Amino acid sequence: MEVMCLDVTVNYELRDEKSNLKSDGEAKAMLDEEYLTLQVAFGEPILLSYADIVGITEGDYKIDLFLTSKEKLNLSGLGYQYEDFLFQLFKLRNELLLKYLLMEEALLEAGFEAYFTWLDSNANINQTENCEIRLYETALVVLPQKGEPIRIPYCYISQVSKADYKLTVANEFGEKFEFSRLGEKFDPFSKALSDALNRMMLRTQESIRELLPEAGSLTVRKLAAVMKDGRAAKRKDIESLFADFWRPLTQRIKESGIDAEYEFLISVAEKAKVCVGAKRGLMGNLTGSYTWLLFPLRTPESNRLSNAVALEALTTQIDKQENEPHTKTEHFEAEEKTEQTIDGDQTPATKGATYFFRIMDRKEYSQAKDEDLERELDRFTKNIERAMIDVNFRREPIFLSENQLASPKYVQYQFAIAKMPSLKILRSLFIGRVIHLSTEQWKTDVTSLLAFNTKSLDSTEKWNKGDT
């Protein structure tokens, strides 16, 4: 990124969370790669990391910065340097947001300057201005001149059309993104986007081939269309395309060493509504492919959908020596060698865990009709799929407690949760997780968690093994 360090004179006002004036006056404002600095004559300087800025608004040649400290910093008096200062502030902060919003992945193409219009599902304009377009491994990212990054996952793109040197990208949520004024970059951008979409589909086909080596080419392509880049498909929909799907999947689960746990979950699940997603790792054979499963659980006493869904994940990797796949449960837990459980204990990451979520408010569940539960389950499945794709299948943003998130170590997740509605919803529905240490321990803890979820009427309560 080309960085233009600025050094300008501004008028400033710093107000506390109750809008009381703390300090004001004239200052020298400087922007560099890490900080916005205000040097005040014979006063206390203000040093702000771009991570300290949670929001920016501007208008009438004034800039308001909303800070993590709940303070508000107003900048004015920039004169002819206003636009340059504002654009550079957004540019520098956006580079940080790209990392903090979990977009820091392989960059394929960058530097496409364009004008974009973002239309919502009702064809109303959400945003329109100059931008830079970047193509990453899993998503198209728009960097507005005066706005925060917009990430458009390839797996949700439903149509791309070209007309009169304008390229329109539509997604499955009814939104459209129109890109124009690309000049000589129009054709290179069109080709780069087409190539990125092809790479995504090829990754998906590869992951399905590793999971289902017996499937033919046509079947693989059909399955890839409904399981793009990790998206979850219902068992009944998968089996309509490949009736023998469950046999090789069960074999992979057996190889992973959690077959007893799987048999338990499938025995108490609504089998037709079990969902499966398969995603090729971004580093090919080094990371392999991973498969995640959602088990909507039933209540044994009433044989109706319970208010709990289990999520399990496993990894398939190709052994370079034997060119054969082998399976393990470590991918979903492999961000660190060790991690903290909800109750603070350290546990080996490679043991893996099963994650549990509610589908609706606990108080409402007891009054819900069967059709209400079906509808809420479909909504939950869409929410968890969107959240998993938004966070690139990281698991820490889901289970870390509020106290853990307060640590500087997890500042990036604080931003992700604040900016991603799907992640915020998923965290609110999270019940707890059960570590795979032994089959008996796992079954005991799962029974405890499900009993807790049935007994508790407070939807904010999380299961904590230390409380049992």
Buried (B, 14 or more C-beta within 10 A) or exposed (E): EEEEEBEBEBBBBBBEEEEEEEBBBEBBBBBBEEBBBBEBEEEEEBEBEBBBBBEBEBEEEBBBBBBBEEBBBBBBBBEEBBEBBBBBBBBBBBBBBBEBBBBEEEEBBBEBBBBBBBBEEEEEEEBEEBBBBBBBBBBBBBBBBBBBBBBBBBBBBEEBEEEEEBBBBBBEEEBBBBBBBBEEBBEEBBEBBEEBBEBBBEBBBBBBBBBBEEBEEEBBBBBBBBBBBBBBBBBEBBBEBBEEBBEBBBBBBBBBBBBEBBEBBBEBBBEEBBBBBBBBBBEEBEBBBBBBBBBBBBBEEEEEBBBBBBBBBBBBBBEEEEEEBBBBBBBBBBEEEEBBBBEEEEBBBBBBBBBBBBBBBBEEBEEBEEEBBBBBBEEBBEBBBBBBBBBBBBBBBBBBBEEBBEEEEBBBBBBBBBBBEBBBBBBEBBBBBBBBBEBEEBBBBBEBBBEBBBEBEEBEBBBBBEEE
